[in-house]
Amino acid sequence: MTNSLAAIKSNVFIDIDVQMRLQGANDLLHLNVQMQIKQGQFASVYGASGAGKTTLLRLLAGLSHPHSGQIMVAGETWLDTQRKIQLRPQERAVGMVFQDLALFPHLTVEENIAYGVPKNDSAIVQRLLEITQLGVLRKQLPKQLSGGQKQRVALARALARRPRILLLDEPLSALDNAMRAKLQDELQTLHQEFGLTTLMVSHDLGEIFKLSEHVFVLERGRIAKQGAPSEVFLKTEEPGKLQLHAQILAIRQEQVIAVLSLLVGQEIIEVAASPEEVSGLRVGAMISIAPKAFSPQILKTFRD
């Protein structure tokens, strides 16, 4: 298993080796994950629904418990099933933002952020209100806020206890593209300013490329690929040849060809294919696409 001294020397901050059986929608999923994250790194987990991404975050936070394994953080044992060591969630220096945000509806913005913060550390609440631009909304209740404002409150609350690790479970998925891009910038700033090690679950390739230094692709409970986003998603055998991952939204026949409607990141594109190429494909499947000839003309359509 992990040698903590060797992990520290190699700059490994989070070292996970866990096994767990999960009941999926249709069958039993065996989660078997070994992953290492460096200190200060912004890493992401990418994969299909039901692959075990959220469970992985919950295991690191101490909200779920594996059948066997170890979790080491900065050489400290957070979990060791063999030695019966298991730190409680409040003993782990973790901040977590859930997909549903889970704000307290009866507490104001300021009270939500301050929840669980020691009284002698009120300065951090004021600092977070300032840098997330929530100061003017400090007395508002969650029901009075926009989606983007609620996201800021959830992020500020996660950071208020000064965690070493920030866990994000698709926190921006419900926002429109403009607000999502703005909060991605703010998240990047917070990650750097607070010296965090961040692990984010995301289905958005654009978001992963923008924020992440390292990405883990989780398939059926196992790490199938990992590396820099460009290495994982764009690497091809032929230099200069583009390859993208896409989800099939629709397949329609038009005379002698088929037309695939594909979701690439947050954009929908259509590509023509031969009957042989679409044989066996189905709506909802993930595929890779690589043009046979690619010489694009780049047109600037947005102002900086």
ABEGO torsion letter per residue (X at the ends): XBBAAAAAAAGBABBBBBBBBBBBAABBBBBBBBBBBBBGBBBBBBEBBGAGAAAAAAAAAGABBBABEBBBBGGBBABBAAAGBBBBAAABBBBBBBAAGGBBAABBAAAAAABGBBAAAAAAAAAAAAAAGAAAAAABBAAABBAAAAAAAAAAAAAAAGBABBBBBGAAAABBAAAAAAAAAAAAAAAAAAGBBBBBBBABAAAAAAABABBBBBBGGBBABBEBAAAAAABBABBGBBBBBBBBABBBBBEABBBBBBBBEABBBBBBBBAAAABGBBBGBBBBBBBABBBBBBBBABBX
